Amino acid sequence: MRRIAVVDPLPVFRVGMAAVLGDEYTVDTPDDVLTWAVAVDRPLVMLTLWSTQSWATLTALAELPAVLVVALLDEVTVAAAVRAAALGAVGVLDRAAPGPHIRRAVHAAVDGAAILPQRILAALAAELAPELDASSWEPPSDTQLRWLRELAAGSTVAHIAADAGYSERAMFRLLQSLYAQLGVRSRTEALMKAQQRGWLRT
């Protein structure tokens, strides 16, 4: 059963989230979510962004391979949601979202998709529109497309590296080069562009 960490300052919220998700997932409430994420296979983190430290935690989690983060906000503003997505969150939810919305966001993240409020998606699209019209980036090769599809399916960098015959460190460098080639700064942005371009369809 897939394990989910719930990181929130209120114990009662963590208990409630466990009740919402506990029938389908193993829910943990680790004191040190970064150590937890390194130790767990295919970790997913429900992270409430309430402080400077929580935003730093989001940044640190996004740098770990194969970690999925759904950000929870007390007030889902365009600025906060775009910032969360830019830092690596694969979904953004209102912290007061009902149980079915929470489950839907988790299922989407596990399936390689993302759930964002519609106004947030519109803001992201507007921000990316000039880039999508630019011709300064080079389309990915067949091998690079395979890597993107594997990332979208939840494969770890270590797994992709082993399949391709590279070390994990070399694969990280190759992926960073791919992101730069596509004119993006992160795995999340690369997968967003790949989805928009239809590259993730096999």
N, C-alpha and C positions, 0 to 999 in steps of 0.2 A: 504494500500500500504506500502510495506517495506521501512524503512527509512535508508538512507546511509549518513554517514558523510564524507566529503572530507576535509582532513587536508593537506595543502600545503602552503608554504610561499608566493606564488604569487596569488593575486586575479584573474588575468586573467586565470590562470590554473583552479582555482576552478569554475569559470564561464563556462569554456570549459567542465569540467567534468560534471557539472550539465546539460549541453546541450546534452552530450553523454548519460547520464543515466536517465534524467528527464522524458522521456516518459514511463518508466517502474517503476521507484522508486521515492520516495520523497527524494530530495537531500538537506542536511543541511550543513552549513559551521560554526560549533560552535566554539566559542573562547575557550571553555573548553570542550574538547572532552571526558574527563573522566566523568564529570558530565552528559554530554549528553548521554553517553553510559549506565549509571546507570538508567537514566530516560526513555529510549526507549526500547520498546519490540523488541527482536531479532535484536540488532543493528549490522550493518556492517560498517566498517571504511576503507576508502581508505586513507592510510597514507603514505605520502612521507617521506622517511628517508634521511634527509639532514643535521642533526646536532646531537650532543650528546643528546640534550633534546628530539629529535624525537625518538631516539632509546630507551630512558627511557620511553617515552610514549607508545611505542610498548610493552615493558615489563609490564607496569602497566595495559594496556588494556587486555593483555593475562591472567592476574590474575582475571579478572572479569568473572563471569559466562556467557556463551552463546554469547560472543562477537566474531565476525569474523573480522579479519583484513587482507586486501590485501595490501602488502607492495609495494611501488613504489620507484624505484631506478633510479638515473640519469645514473649510469653505473652498469649493472647487472653482477657483478663478482661472481664467485663461492663462494668466502669467504663471501661476503656481503649477498648473497641469502641464503646460509646455516645458517649464523648467524640470519637472519630474521626469517627463518623457525624454528630454534631452540628456538627463543624467543617467538614464538607463531603465526607468520603469516601463514595463510592458503593458501596464494598464493603470488607469487612474479612476478612483471611486470616491464618492462622498462617504465619509466615515460613518454617516448615519444611514447608509443604503440598506434596504431590506435584505433579508436572507437570500431570496432568489437572485437578486442582482449580484450579491457577493459570490454565490455559487457559479453564476454565469461567467463572471470575470475570471474566476479561477479555472473553470473549464476552458475558456478561450485561451488563457495563458498556457495551459498544459498542451493545448492543441496547436500552439504556434501562432495564435491570433492575438488581437488586443481589443479591449473594450475601453473606449474613451467617450465622454459626453460629446454630443454632436457639435456643440459650439467650439469645443476644443479641437476636434478633428478639422473643422473649417479653418480655424486659426493656423493649425499646422500646415494644411494644404496651401493657404495663402502665403505662408512663410517659405514653403518649398517651391512655389510656382516659378519664380525666376530661375531657380536652379534646374528645374525640369526642362526649361526651354533652352538651357545652355548646351553648347556642343563641345564644351571643354573637357568632358570626361570620356573615358574609353569604355565601351561595353565589355563585360566580363567574358572570359574564355569559357569553353565547355567545362573545363576542370573547376574554374572559379564558380561557375553556376552550380556545380554539384556541391561545392563547399557551402554556398549560401543555402541551398535546399536542406543540407544536413543540419546546419545551424538552426534554420527555421523549424525543423522537425525535433529540435531539442538535443541534438548530438553535442557532446563535449568537444572542446578543442583537442583534448588528448585522443579521443576516439578518431576524429578526423585525421589527426596527425599520423596515428598508427596505420590507418587505412591507406594514407597517401605515401607512407614511408619516410616521414619527416619526424624530427624531434618535436616535442610540444612547444619548445621555445621558438624553433624555426617556423612552426605553423602560426604561432602568434604574430611573428614578423610578417609572414606572407599575408595573413588576414589584414593586418594594419596597412600593408601596401595596397591590398584590394580596396579597402575603405577609401584610401587617398585617391586611388584610381577612379573611384565612383564619385568623388567629390563630396564625401561624407566624413563624419568624424568618429563614428562608433558603429558597433554591431547593430544596435537598434535602428540607426538611420539607414544602414546598408540594407537591412531586411525590409524596412519601410519602402525604400526605393525599389527593391527587388519585387515586392508585392505590387507596387503601383505599375511596374513595367511588365508584370505577368511572368517574371522569370522563375517564380517558385512552382509554377505548374509543370508537371513532368509529362 
